[in-house]
Amino acid sequence: MTFDPVSAGAQEPYPARRRSGSRVARVRGRLSLPTLRRSTTLLDGRHRSVFIGHGQDFDDLSAYRPGDDVTDIDWKSSARLGQPVIKRYQRESNLPLVLAVDTGRTMAAQAPSGEDKRDLALAVAEVFAYLARLRGDTVALVAADTSRVVSRPPRSGSEHAEMILSLLQRQFDDLTSGDALVPGAPGPALSTLLERVSTWHRRRSLVVLITDTSHPDAAGDPAVVDRLRRLSAQHELITIQIADDVPLAPGRGRTRDVELDGEIPAFLREDVALAARLTAADDARRAAVTALLDARHIEHAAVRSDATLVDSIAALLARQRLASSRGRRRH
């Protein structure tokens, strides 16, 4: 369950949504120059690691220089030559990026920062679209829930990226009308989302799954386990989860559950014992999600606010690059 707080006297439980201006261009203000350089370098690592054993050719050995990635050091050759050397590969270009986005109703709730989870999910998509555009990579979209599946094929260019992001925002916007979910707002369908990505995108790609911290949920969607296994073998898969606010917070004031029409009664929201039980159940559910992703060796990160979003993405890409490098050394 996810909850939206409403301050005393407030009429609108959902924060104001971003709606104007170029979405891709807006990322420039989000990324400082050092962060931008670091993120694009980490995305370079995705190009190299994705194609190991899939047509990428070893180029040569080169002396290690300050600034090179230490995970590229060939330790056996370094010992033989008496100095550190790194392996260089012919880099594949135009690696497809597939944004796989959960558009179920739980994405219309609130993050711990008080921001709308949909805005954070869009911001994640914007960052990856922007980085792909800098590299000249194509970007594709697959967005799904229990009643809607939309997709756009991989293409490059800012106009295509803008179109994809605008389409994604419309899918999110359609979940609510005014201050409430629309009647029959669709729920999450992660197994459907992952199956569509696997079927429609055969070329090995970087797939960025954007969902929330309650998913993928093996208990509620058993098919998702096999879908994750297949997709993580077929593509390089990372998961970015948009965190939910705490279920109940006694003393915080008026609260609203995104799944309910009215406010949560005061006698429930101020019940400390009930809040503790709900928090424990929520923690257990999220631990099960984390265990599922870890079992499939899928790197993941939780985004809790706009302020920490870019750092969370950069840290995730760094971990994924390191994991891929370890995989290369095992071959």
C-alpha positions as CSV (number, residue, x, y, z in Angstrom):
1,M,0.0,0.0,0.0
2,T,1.2,3.5,-0.8
3,F,0.0,6.7,0.8
4,D,-0.2,10.4,-0.1
5,P,0.0,12.9,2.7
6,V,-2.3,15.9,2.6
7,S,-1.4,18.9,4.7
8,A,-4.1,20.6,6.7
9,G,-6.5,22.6,4.5
10,A,-4.9,21.3,1.3
11,Q,-7.1,20.6,-1.7
12,E,-4.7,18.8,-4.0
13,P,-3.0,15.6,-2.9
14,Y,-0.8,15.3,-5.9
15,P,2.1,17.7,-6.4
16,A,2.2,19.9,-9.4
17,R,3.4,18.0,-12.5
18,R,6.1,19.2,-14.9
19,R,4.5,19.8,-18.3
20,S,6.3,22.4,-20.3
21,G,9.7,22.7,-22.1
22,S,11.9,20.2,-23.8
23,R,12.3,17.2,-21.7
24,V,15.6,16.1,-23.1
25,A,17.1,19.6,-22.9
26,R,15.9,19.9,-19.3
27,V,18.4,17.2,-18.2
28,R,21.3,19.6,-18.9
29,G,20.3,21.6,-15.8
30,R,20.2,18.4,-13.8
31,L,23.6,17.1,-14.8
32,S,26.7,19.0,-13.6
33,L,29.7,18.6,-16.0
34,P,31.7,16.1,-13.8
35,T,28.5,14.0,-13.3
36,L,27.8,14.2,-17.1
37,R,31.3,13.0,-18.0
38,R,31.1,10.2,-15.4
39,S,27.7,9.0,-16.6
40,T,28.6,9.0,-20.2
41,T,31.8,7.1,-19.4
42,L,29.8,4.5,-17.5
43,L,27.4,4.2,-20.4
44,D,30.5,3.6,-22.6
45,G,31.1,0.6,-20.3
46,R,27.7,-0.7,-21.3
47,H,28.6,-0.8,-24.9
48,R,31.7,-2.8,-24.2
49,S,30.3,-5.3,-21.7
50,V,27.1,-6.0,-23.6
51,F,28.9,-7.4,-26.6
52,I,31.6,-9.5,-24.9
53,G,31.2,-12.9,-26.6
54,H,28.7,-11.5,-29.0
55,G,30.8,-10.1,-31.9
56,Q,33.0,-7.6,-30.1
57,D,36.7,-8.0,-31.1
58,F,39.7,-7.7,-28.9
59,D,41.8,-4.9,-30.2
60,D,45.1,-4.7,-28.3
61,L,46.9,-4.2,-25.0
62,S,47.7,-0.6,-23.9
63,A,49.8,0.8,-21.1
64,Y,47.6,1.8,-18.1
65,R,47.3,5.6,-17.8
66,P,45.8,7.6,-14.9
67,G,42.1,7.9,-15.5
68,D,41.7,4.5,-17.2
69,D,39.2,2.1,-15.6
70,V,41.2,-0.2,-13.2
71,T,38.7,-3.0,-13.9
72,D,40.1,-3.2,-17.5
73,I,43.6,-4.1,-16.3
74,D,44.8,-7.4,-17.6
75,W,46.6,-8.7,-14.5
76,K,48.3,-11.7,-16.2
77,S,49.7,-9.6,-19.0
78,S,50.7,-6.9,-16.5
79,A,52.7,-9.5,-14.4
80,R,54.4,-10.8,-17.6
81,L,55.3,-7.4,-18.9
82,G,56.2,-5.9,-15.5
83,Q,53.9,-2.9,-15.8
84,P,50.1,-2.5,-15.7
85,V,48.4,-2.8,-19.0
86,I,44.7,-2.8,-20.0
87,K,42.7,-4.6,-22.7
88,R,41.1,-2.5,-25.3
89,Y,38.2,-3.6,-27.4
90,Q,36.7,-2.3,-30.6
91,R,33.7,-0.5,-29.3
92,E,30.3,-1.2,-30.8
93,S,28.2,1.9,-31.5
94,N,24.5,2.6,-31.6
95,L,23.7,0.2,-28.8
96,P,19.9,0.2,-28.4
97,L,18.5,1.5,-25.2
98,V,15.1,0.1,-24.2
99,L,13.0,2.0,-21.6
100,A,10.7,-0.6,-20.0
101,V,8.3,1.3,-17.8
102,D,5.6,0.2,-15.3
103,T,2.6,2.5,-15.8
104,G,0.4,0.8,-13.2
105,R,-1.6,2.8,-10.6
106,T,1.0,2.4,-7.8
107,M,3.2,4.7,-9.7
108,A,0.7,7.5,-9.0
109,A,1.5,7.5,-5.3
110,Q,4.0,9.7,-3.4
111,A,7.8,9.2,-2.9
112,P,9.4,9.7,0.5
113,S,10.4,13.2,-0.6
114,G,6.8,14.2,-1.1
115,E,7.2,14.2,-4.9
116,D,4.9,12.4,-7.3
117,K,6.5,9.1,-8.2
118,R,5.5,9.6,-11.8
119,D,7.7,12.7,-12.0
120,L,10.6,10.8,-10.7
121,A,10.0,7.9,-13.1
122,L,9.9,10.4,-16.0
123,A,13.1,12.1,-14.8
124,V,14.9,8.7,-14.8
125,A,13.7,8.2,-18.4
126,E,14.8,11.7,-19.4
127,V,18.3,11.1,-18.0
128,F,18.8,7.9,-19.9
129,A,17.3,9.3,-23.1
130,Y,19.6,12.3,-22.8
131,L,22.7,10.1,-22.4
132,A,21.7,7.9,-25.3
133,R,21.2,11.0,-27.4
134,L,24.7,12.2,-26.6
135,R,26.1,8.9,-27.8
136,G,23.9,8.7,-30.9
137,D,22.2,5.5,-29.6
138,T,18.7,4.6,-30.4
139,V,16.0,4.7,-27.7
140,A,12.9,2.5,-27.6
141,L,9.9,2.4,-25.2
142,V,7.8,-0.4,-23.9
143,A,5.3,0.8,-21.2
144,A,2.7,-1.6,-19.7
145,D,0.1,-2.2,-17.0
146,T,-2.9,-4.6,-16.7
147,S,-4.9,-2.8,-19.4
148,R,-2.5,-0.9,-21.6
149,V,0.7,-1.8,-23.6
150,V,2.3,0.9,-25.7
151,S,5.6,0.7,-27.5
152,R,7.8,2.7,-29.9
153,P,10.6,1.2,-31.9
154,P,14.3,2.1,-31.4
155,R,15.3,5.3,-33.2
156,S,17.8,8.1,-32.7
157,G,17.4,11.8,-32.5
158,S,16.0,14.4,-30.1
159,E,12.5,14.5,-31.8
160,H,12.0,10.7,-31.3
161,A,13.2,11.0,-27.6
162,E,10.8,13.9,-27.0
163,M,8.0,11.9,-28.5
164,I,8.7,8.9,-26.3
165,L,8.8,10.9,-23.2
166,S,5.6,12.8,-24.0
167,L,3.9,9.5,-24.7
168,L,5.1,8.2,-21.3
169,Q,3.8,11.2,-19.5
170,R,0.4,10.8,-21.1
171,Q,0.2,7.2,-19.9
172,F,1.0,8.4,-16.4
173,D,-1.4,11.4,-16.5
174,D,-4.2,9.1,-17.5
175,L,-4.0,7.3,-14.1
176,T,-5.6,10.2,-12.3
177,S,-8.4,12.7,-12.7
178,G,-8.2,15.7,-10.5
179,D,-7.1,14.5,-7.0
180,A,-8.0,10.8,-7.4
181,L,-7.3,7.7,-9.4
182,V,-9.6,7.2,-12.4
183,P,-12.2,4.4,-11.9
184,G,-10.6,1.1,-12.8
185,A,-7.1,2.5,-13.0
186,P,-4.9,-0.4,-14.1
187,G,-2.6,-2.2,-11.9
188,P,1.0,-3.2,-12.5
189,A,1.8,-6.0,-15.0
190,L,5.6,-6.6,-14.8
191,S,5.5,-10.1,-16.4
192,T,3.6,-8.7,-19.4
193,L,6.0,-5.7,-19.6
194,L,9.1,-8.0,-19.6
195,E,7.6,-10.5,-22.0
196,R,6.9,-7.7,-24.5
197,V,10.4,-6.4,-24.3
198,S,11.8,-9.9,-24.9
199,T,9.5,-10.5,-27.8
200,W,9.8,-7.1,-29.6
201,H,13.5,-6.5,-29.0
202,R,15.7,-9.3,-30.2
203,R,18.9,-7.4,-30.6
204,R,20.9,-7.4,-27.4
205,S,20.3,-4.1,-25.7
206,L,20.6,-2.2,-22.4
207,V,17.1,-2.5,-20.9
208,V,16.2,-0.1,-18.1
209,L,13.3,-1.3,-16.1
210,I,11.5,1.5,-14.3
211,T,9.0,0.4,-11.6
212,D,8.6,0.9,-7.9
213,T,10.0,-0.8,-4.8
214,S,7.1,-3.3,-4.5
215,H,8.0,-4.8,-7.9
216,P,8.9,-7.2,-9.5
217,D,6.7,-9.2,-7.0
218,A,7.1,-13.0,-7.4
219,A,4.3,-13.6,-4.9
220,G,1.7,-11.6,-6.7
221,D,3.0,-12.3,-10.2
222,P,4.7,-15.7,-10.3
223,A,5.4,-15.5,-14.0
224,V,7.8,-12.6,-13.4
225,V,10.5,-14.9,-12.2
226,D,10.9,-16.7,-15.5
227,R,10.5,-13.4,-17.4
228,L,13.4,-11.9,-15.4
229,R,15.5,-15.0,-16.0
230,R,14.9,-14.9,-19.8
231,L,15.3,-11.1,-20.2
232,S,18.5,-10.9,-18.1
233,A,20.1,-13.6,-20.3
234,Q,18.9,-12.0,-23.5
235,H,19.8,-8.4,-22.6
236,E,21.8,-6.4,-20.1
237,L,19.1,-5.5,-17.6
238,I,19.1,-3.0,-14.8
239,T,16.3,-1.9,-12.6
240,I,15.5,1.5,-11.1
241,Q,12.8,1.5,-8.5
242,I,10.9,4.6,-7.4
243,A,10.5,4.4,-3.7
244,D,7.1,4.7,-1.9
245,D,6.5,6.9,1.1
246,V,6.1,5.1,4.4
247,P,2.7,3.4,4.8
248,L,1.7,5.3,8.0
249,A,3.4,8.0,10.0
250,P,1.6,8.8,13.3
251,G,1.9,12.5,14.1
252,R,2.4,13.6,10.5
253,G,-1.2,14.7,10.0
254,R,-3.8,14.0,7.3
255,T,-2.9,11.2,4.9
256,R,-4.5,9.7,1.8
257,D,-4.1,6.2,0.3
258,V,-3.8,6.4,-3.5
259,E,-6.1,3.4,-3.6
260,L,-8.9,4.9,-1.6
261,D,-11.4,7.6,-2.3
262,G,-11.2,9.3,1.0
263,E,-8.7,10.2,3.7
264,I,-7.4,7.6,6.2
265,P,-9.4,8.0,9.4
266,A,-7.4,9.6,12.2
267,F,-7.9,6.7,14.6
268,L,-6.1,4.5,12.0
269,R,-3.3,6.9,11.0
270,E,-2.4,7.6,14.6
271,D,-2.4,3.9,15.6
272,V,1.3,3.3,16.4
273,A,1.0,-0.5,16.6
274,L,-0.8,-0.6,13.3
275,A,1.8,1.6,11.7
276,A,4.6,-0.7,13.0
277,R,2.8,-3.8,11.6
278,L,2.3,-2.2,8.2
279,T,5.9,-1.0,8.0
280,A,7.1,-4.5,8.9
281,A,5.0,-6.0,6.2
282,D,6.2,-3.4,3.7
283,D,9.8,-4.0,4.6
284,A,9.3,-7.8,4.2
285,R,7.8,-7.3,0.8
286,R,10.6,-5.1,-0.4
287,A,13.2,-7.5,1.0
288,A,11.6,-10.3,-1.1
289,V,11.8,-8.0,-4.2
290,T,15.5,-7.3,-3.5
291,A,16.2,-11.0,-3.0
292,L,14.6,-11.8,-6.4
293,L,16.7,-9.2,-8.2
294,D,19.9,-10.2,-6.4
295,A,19.3,-13.9,-7.2
296,R,19.3,-13.0,-10.9
297,H,22.3,-10.8,-10.5
298,I,20.3,-7.8,-11.7
299,E,21.8,-4.5,-10.4
300,H,19.1,-2.2,-9.0
301,A,18.7,1.1,-7.3
302,A,15.9,2.9,-5.4
303,V,15.3,6.6,-6.2
304,R,13.8,8.5,-3.3
305,S,13.9,12.1,-4.5
306,D,14.8,14.3,-7.4
307,A,17.8,15.6,-5.5
308,T,19.5,12.2,-5.3
309,L,18.2,10.8,-8.6
310,V,21.3,11.4,-10.8
311,D,23.7,10.1,-8.1
312,S,21.6,7.0,-7.7
313,I,21.8,6.4,-11.5
314,A,25.5,7.0,-11.7
315,A,26.2,4.6,-8.7
316,L,24.0,2.0,-10.3
317,L,25.9,2.2,-13.7
318,A,29.2,2.0,-11.8
319,R,28.1,-1.2,-10.0
320,Q,26.9,-2.7,-13.3
321,R,30.1,-1.9,-15.1
322,L,32.1,-3.5,-12.3
323,A,29.9,-6.6,-12.3
324,S,30.3,-6.9,-16.1
325,S,34.0,-6.5,-15.9
326,R,34.2,-9.4,-13.4
327,G,32.1,-11.4,-15.8
328,R,34.5,-10.7,-18.6
329,R,37.5,-11.9,-16.5
330,R,35.7,-15.2,-15.8
331,H,35.4,-16.0,-19.5
